[in-house]
């Protein structure tokens, strides 16, 4: 089970690096959301530069002791974008399983494992969608969001709930 592998990785990383290691969950949603963002909100997906800025923010904030745990529905893109970074661990499932339309309320293990990875981190970098939002809420800590977040439903709701506030650890970049 990948979650056990991830827990072992996190445990090992803490022992190798120090007790000061900070784990930042990175949720990268790309595949189905590009069309959703374009059609409903006329917003583009966030790009590699956004994630790099957010990672640099955490490395600066935590004296280069952050390790980024990446979860994505497009791990191939994540690998191509970030595998050269020594502070990145591509621990999310390689392929998110297709929806089972005959059993719409049945969820596969891959989704639960990826959400558990995000929830067990200290902080979060979000892209778009409620999956990343719930991962960030469960993790606690600081959350970095893209500047376009205020143009989509989740960001509007978070803003109305007065959650998007740097004093509460939510940073828009």
N, C-alpha and C positions, 0 to 999 in steps of 0.2 A: 504494500500500500504506500502510495507516494507521500501521504501525510506523515507516516512514521519516518520516512527518509528525510522529510523536511524538518521534523523535530530533531532528528539526529544531527542534521546539518547545523541547525541553530545552536544546539548544545555544543557541538564541536567548535563552531565559530566563536562562541563565547569563551571557551577554554583557550583557543589559539590567540585570540586578540586581547581580551581582557574583560573584566566585568563591566567596563565602560562602553562596550559595544552596544550600538543602538540599531535596532532593526526597523527598517522603513518598508512597509508594504507598498507596492506600486501596482495600481490597477490600470491596465491598458486595454480599453475596449475599442475595437476597430471594425470587425467584419460587418456585422449587420447594422451598426450604428451610423456609418457614413451616410447612407441614404436617408436614414431617420433624421439626422441633424440637418442635412441639406433641404429635404422636403418640408419638414415642420418648422425649422428655425432659421434656415439660410445661414447656417454656421458650419465651418469646416472642422474636421477632426483636429485634435492637437497633434503636434509633430514632435520629432525627436528633440528639437531645440527646447521645447517646453519642459520635457522630462529632464533634460540635462540641466537646465536652470534650477529646477526643483531639487535635483540631486545635489547640485552645488550649494544650494541654500542649506540643506541638512548637513552636508560635510562642514560647511562654515560654522553652523550653529553648534555642532557637536564635535569640533576639533578632529575632523577626518576619521571619526570612529563609527560612521554609519555603514551598514550593509543593506543593500536594496534587494528585497525579495520580490521578484516580478511574477505577476499573475496576468494572463492575457488570453483573449480568444484568438489571438494571432501571434503565437509564440515565435513563429518564423520571422515576423517583422521585428519582434523584440530581440531575438538573437542577432539578426543583421544589424540592429541599431546599437546594442549595448554589450555584446559578448566580449568586447575588447576591454571593458572596464573591470578592473580587479575587485571593485566593491559591489558588483552585481551578481546575484544568484538567480538563475532562471529556474525556479522551483515549481512554477505553475504547471498544470497539466499541458501536455503537448498539443492535444486536440480536444476541444470541448465537444462532447458528444451531441449529435443532432437531436432535436426535440422528438419525442415519441408522441406523435399526434393522436394515436389510438389511446394513449394513457396520458393526457395533458397535465395531470397533477403529480405524475411520477418524476422525481428528480434523480439524476444520476450522481454517482459518487464524485465525479470530477468537479462538479459545481460545489458540493459541500467541502471537499478538500481545499479547493482554491479559496473559498470564503474563510475557512478555518485558518489558512495561512495568513490572510490579511488581518484577521481578528487577533492573531497572536503576535503581531508586530507592535512596536512601540508607537509608531507614527505612520502616516499615509501620504502618498501622492495619488491623487485621483485623476481620472480622465472624465468620462461622462457615465451616467446611468445609476440606477438605484443599487446595483450590486456593489459597486465601488463605494457608494455612499454608506451602505450598511456595514461594509468591511471597516470603513473609517470610524463610524460611530462605535462599533464593537471594540475596535482597537484602543480607542481613546487617544490621548496625545495630540500632537499637532497634525493638521491636515493642510496640504497644499492643493489648490484647485486651479484650473485654467481660467483665464480672464473671461472667456465666453460663457462661463457657468451661469452668469446672471441672465443669459438669454434663453436658457432651457428650463423645462419644468422643474427638474430637481433643484436647480440653483434658485429659482424663484421661490420654491417652497422652503428651502433652507434659509433664504433671506427673510421671508415672512415670519419664520419661527425665530428670527434674530440669532441664528447660529453662526452665520458668516461674519465673524468678528475676530480680528487679530487678537484682541484681549482674551478671547476664548480659545485661541490656538488655531483658528481657521484663516489661512492666508490665500489670497487670490493673486496669481502671478500671470 
